[in-house]
Amino acid sequence: MEKKEKKSIFKRWWFWIIVVLVIGAIGSNLDEDTTADNETESIQTENENNSANENDSNDDSTTEEENTDSKQPEEAYASDDIEEDAAENEEETKTDDDVPSEYKAALNSAENYSDLMNMSKDGIFDQLTSDYGDQFPEEAAQYAIDNIEADWNENALESARSYQDMDMSSEAIRDQLTSEYGEKFTQEEADYAVENLN
């Protein structure tokens, strides 16, 4: 009997596949670390730029205040409006930072339901708070409904078009759009949708 000579581990095909996979995994981890570092640096740079812009605007506002004595009253009111707008923008930025992450998540879900599924305001609220849905607290869902930017008439129209594709009558579509077991649009939104169907 002949004895088979064992191949060196370096001559086996599976060894090289493992080596390639390990090198690939290490390389992808390095890329992720570099990307995270770049994102951190860009955020820091953006924060520094915002701070510099705020300092510049504070310097400008001080100069404007000094010059308002020489301006006509109308010009003084215009600069006051600009300063008020800047203060309101700062407050909005601060309030966005003060919003709990759960409220932000509820708003993101609500936007998805509106954009992708053309749901009504009440339908979205129910989906966000449902035990079988997103299970957000009612406060977070209400925040989402209060802050979502949606065209409810357009959502009703898109839903009506999907029902029209199912060969439903105008009245059946209207009923489905306003039903508490259906889409839960308001009567006005349903009327708009049915009136604008092609």
Secondary structure, DSSP 4 states (H G I P E B T S, - for coil): -PPPPPPPGGG-HHHHHHHHHHHHHHHHHHHHHHHHHHHHHHHHHHHHHHHHHHHHHHHHHHHHHHHTTTS-HHHHHHHHHHHHHHHHHHHHHHHHHHS-HHHHHHHHHHHHHHHHH---HHHHHHHHH-TTTT---HHHHHHHHHH----HHHHHHHHHHHHHTTT--HHHHHHHHH-TTTT---HHHHHHHHHT--
